[in-house]
């Protein structure tokens, strides 16, 4: 089996065919005649020595081999696309790329302004940023999928070299007509009898809340789970529960109108966000410079 002669057009056709499960539609989307598309897929089957599709009266169905090879084809095409983007960047003067992955708290509260300031002074660096859960960020650093990560302080990160990026304060978010409105501050224990709106399973913030509830010998009554801070705010506005978010992540126009943010007195409500790398010595010059910049953000915020 020699796959070196498989061309990108055939891989692209395979991916489209796997998505549409219709050879005529796949041929049209790939700008090929039906006969050409059929020949290309037959050649892929010959080269891989695998049956990729089962031909049905109305369409096609992927075999197990077809699903696996189509998945590989997607990754190959994504890599080629990234290579083309990188080549374009280098052609116009970009000197380096940095892969940054950060949790939602950092993305919502701090990174937009921090990165805008950094890139204004370093226009020839390209930063590819991905939002992820804190546990996944640590894993991405360890397996080399990210150069720099920003994650919460309650995830296991012993193998990561880390510095303080930012600190924030968590607050209890309630709708404007809620019984808790008017409280100057509260412990989470005072709110555990109410239904909560929370982030999806795996988030460091949900883990923090469930751990705190367990410490009070109670369960967190999660009524609805969503994937974003904005989603939490919308659900709370609709009266579907209360929630816990960093106060500065809530849009200012909502506070005091449809939502109230009550500071939490619990020690764990004062969070630290870390910026970390797997190895400082292995960072590219561009990544090392960004890492150093991000690690100075908390100190610069206090000096302003």
N, C-alpha and C positions, 0 to 999 in steps of 0.2 A: 504494500500500500504506500503510495507516494502522493502526499497532499500538496506538495510544493507547486503543482501546476493548477491548483484550484484557483479560479479568479474571483475577485471581489464581487463582480456582477452576479455570478452564480450564487454566492453566499447571500447577497442582498435578495435575490429572488427566493431563495430558500426561506429566509426570514419572513418575507411577505406571504409566501404560500402557507407557512405555519400559522400566520395570523388570520388569513382569510379563509383557509381550508377550501379554496376554490382556485383551480389553476387558471381559469380564464381571467378572473379578477386580478390574480397575481401577475399574470403576463401584462395586462393593461397597466397596472401600477408600476411595473418595471420597464414600461415602454418597449415591450417585446411582442413579437407575434406569438400565438399560442404554440405553434410548432417549435419555434426557437426555445421557448420556455420549457416545453416538454423535453426537448433534447438536452438542455442544460441540467435539468433535474435528473434525467436518466444517466447522464455522465457523472454527476455527483454520486449517484448510487453505485455506479461501476467503480469509481475511484475509491470510495469508502468501503466497498464490498458489503453494503448494508441496504436493506429495503427501508427507505425513508418514509414512504407513503403507502397507504392502501387506496387504490382507485375505487371510488363508489359511483353509483349511477348519477348522483347529484353532488359532486365535489370530491374531496379527498380527506383522508384521515391520517394523522401522524402515527407512525409506529413509535415504540419506545426509543429506538435508535434515532428516529427523525426528531423527536423532542429534544434529545440530548445534543445532537449535532446542531440543531437550530439554535439552541442556547449558546453553544460555543461560537456559532457564526455571529450572533448578536454581540458577544464580547469582542470578537475580532473587529467587527465593523465599528464598534465604539472606540476601540484603541486606534484604529486608522483615522477616525474622525478627530480624536484628540491629537494625534500626530500632525494632521493637517492644520489644526488650529495652532499648535505650537510652532510649526514651521512658519505660518503666517505672522505670528507674534515676533519670532526671531528676525524675520525679514524686515519688519518695521521698527526694530530696535529694542524689543523686549530682551532683557539680559538674563532673566531667570523666572522660574515658576515656583510658587510655594503652595503646598496643599494644606489647608487649614480646615479643621473640623471643630464645631463648637455646639454646645447645648443650647436649648431654646432660650434660656434666661440670658445668656451672653448675646445671642443674636438679636433679641428684642430690645434689651436695655442699653448695651454698650458698644457692640462691634460696629454698627453703621457709622457712628461718628469717629470712633477710633481708627477704622480702616480708611475712611475718607481723608482724615488728617494725614495718615501715613502715606497713602498713595499720592496725595498732593505733593509731598516732598520726595517721593520715590516713584515717578511715573513710569519707569521702565521695568517694573516688577509686576508680574501677573499673579494674583492671588486667587486660587480656586477654593471656594469655601463651601462646605457641606454642613447642614444641620443634622445632628444625631443625638441619640441618648448618651448620657455620660458613660455608662458601661461600654457601649459600642465605641465611643471615642477612645477610651483606654486601649481596647482591643485593636483599633485601627492604628494607633501609635506603635503598639508592640509588633504587629505583623507588617509594618512598613507601608500601609495604605494612606497614612497621613504624616506630614512632617511635624505639625504643631497641633495640639488639641487644647480645648478649653472645656473644663468639666467641673462638676460639683464636688464638694469636700466629703460627701458621704458615700463615695464609691471606692472600691479597692484599687489603689494605684501605687502600691509599694515599689513596683518595678519601673515607675515613671519618674524622671527628673522633673520636678515641678517648682513653680514659684507662684506667689499670689498675683492674680490678675485683677480681680475686683471683689468687693464685699457688698452684700445687699441685705435688705431687711424684708422679711416676709410679713404679710398682713392678711387678715381675714377679710374676705370680700363678700358683702351681703347686699341684697337688693334694698332699695331706699325705704321700703315699707316693712322691713324685717324687724322682729322683736329685739334683736341685738343692736339696732341702730341707736346711737346716743352713747354707747360705751366708749370711753376714752382709750382703753386698751383691754385686752383679754388674753387669758391662757387658752390654748386649744381645748383643754378639758372642759371649758365653759360652753363649747359649741358642739361637742360630740353627740348630742342628742338630735341634732339636725341632719338632714340629708346633704350630701356633698356632691359637687361637680368636680371632677378631677381629670388629670391627664391620663393617657392610656398606660396600660401595664408596662413596667420596665423603666419608667421615668424616675429620676432621683428624687423629684419633688413628691411623687406619690409614695415612694418608699419612706421618705422622711415623715409623712403624715401617718402612714400605717404603723410605723415604729412608735411614733409619739402616742397614738391611740392605744396601742398594746401596752405601753408603759403605764397608761392610766386604767389598765384592765378593761378596755373597751375595744370594740371594732369600729373602724371607720365606715360609716354608712354611705357608701358610694352609690349614688343613684344613676349618674350618667358619667361616662368617660369620653373625652374628646382628645383631639391630637394637637391642639394649639391653645395658647393663652387667650387669643381672641375668641375662640370657641367657648372657653370657660366663661368669659365675660358675658357673652350672648346668652348662654344658658342661665346664668345667675340673673341677668336682667329680666328674663322671662319667668323668674320665680321658681325655677326647677331645682334650686338648692343653693348652698353657699360654697365658697372655695377659698383656697389659699394661693396667693401669688405674690411675687415681689411688687411692692407698691408702685415703683417707677415703671413697671411694665404695663400698667393700666393706662389707657388713653385719658389724658387730663380732663377732657370734656365730659367723661362719664362720671368722674368722682364728684360727689356732692349733688348730683342730679338723679341719675338712675342707679348708681352704685355708691356704697360707702366702704371705705377701707379702714379697718380697725387694726392698729398695731398689735402684734402678738408679743407677749412677755416671755415666752419660752426661750431658753438659751439657744436651742437649735434653729430658731427663727432668724438668727444672725448668721448668715451663710458666707462662706468663702468660695469663690470661683478660682480655680487654679488654671494656669497655662503650663502645659507640660510637653516634654519631648522624650523620645526613647533614648536618645544619646545626643548630647550637645556637640560632641566631637565629630559626629557624622553629618551634621547639618550643613547644607550648602551656605555660602556666604549670604545669600538673600534670605534664606530661612532663619539663619542665626541673627541677622539684623532685625527681622520682624519679631522673633522670639524675645529679644532684648527689649524692644520697644513695648511690646504688650506687657512684659513683666514690670514695667515702670508706671503703668497706668494708675494703679491704686494710689501710689505716692504722689503722682502729679495731680490727681483729683483732690487730695487733701490739701495740697499746697495752693490751690486756686482760691 
